[in-house]
Amino acid sequence: MITIVSLMRSLTVRSQLTKTTRDFHLSAVTEAARKGTREKARKKKVKVEVKKVGFIPHNQRNKGLNLSKVNKHIDDSWKAIPKDNCYVGKYYRWAEYTVAEAIQCHRETHHPSMYNVPNAPLNVEIELNMQAEKANRFVDNFNRMAMIPHKFDHGDERKILAFTKENDLIAEARQAGASLVGGVELIKDITNGDLLLTDYDFIIAHTNILPELVSLRGLLKRKFPNPRSETLGTNLTEMIKKFSDGISYAATKDEHQQDFGIITTCIGTLDMDEKYLEENLISLLKDVNSMRPKREGKFITRVLLKSPPSSEQLKINPFIYVPEQGTFNNSRKTKSTEPVEEDDESEAAEPVRATN
């Protein structure tokens, strides 16, 4: 019995020693595993600092990456003039046409024997140098309405709301083509919510109703009539004809080349008289040139005449009608004060520029 009891005791002591040794060994492994997990968790908690990049001028972006950017201002004055009618276009200057010649070329391609669209629209594409007075400044995008001498079907339904007091002026505005004309009673209808301003594209006003119209400044916002946008004046008939029959155009800068801007608009249809189309083009070019910045150099760089569905584009010389450079008589300030003298000066200077 004593032997059996002593044997049992020895087995119990041995099992306790083995358990203690195993626990000691496993505790070291577990501690090492915990240490590695904690280090990983600490690394995850480290905040990654994101460096904010400020505004970078367009001419310094992608600096040092050797990216070949094509200049959209095309100058082929250094190329040779073709001596005959058969030549490779990329090695010679673009041929310049008169407006009458360009219209006749488009009429030939739109003949019933070819495209069969004799009344196709005649579009003009005007390329601009949008650099401002300083080298690192550029002219902002602008939208304008150019008054033309010969109206055509531009395809837009333009609703015009006119404000004036006198009954004679109200009748005159209605006869000119305004969608709705009124005075103080019209202002009350708008204030009460009986009339929606969103139904009208253009809002013009006579100067005699300006004090009463101030109450609508908050509702009209950017559409509030003002002399700078030529929606406020004394000649309602002229303003209504301009906004109903004029040419609407927008100058847009290129996203990657800030000094390059382009205007694309329509000046008439091919079935119109050539002189009418040329006079519409002249009015458009003079209106565009009135936005030129006060600096030396060209503002209008190139003018192309197009007529869909044809992809043909014909270059004309715009500096027969507007000054090329060096004078600022057609600036925004002089245009609003002396428009008649401005046209006379530009026309008087044309022959001198043409001979240079």
Secondary structure, 3 states (H helix, E strand, C coil): CHHHHHHHHHHHHHHHHHHHHHHHHHHHHHHHHHHHHHHHHHHHHCCCCCCCCCCCCCCCCCCCCCCCCCCCCCCCCCCECCCCCCCCHHHECCCEECHHHHHHHHHHHCCCCCCCCCCCEEEEEEEEECECCCCCCECCCEEEEECCCCCCCCCCCCCEEEECCCHHHHHHHHHHCCCEEECHHHHHHHHHCCCCHHHCCEEEEEHHHHHHHHHHHHHHHHHCCCCCCCCEECCHHHHHHHHHHCEEEEEEECCCCCCEEEEEEEEEECCCCHHHHHHHHHHHHHHHHCCCCCCCCCCEEEEEEECCCCCCEEEECHHHCCCCCCCCCCCHHHHHHCHHHHHHHHHHHHHHHHHC
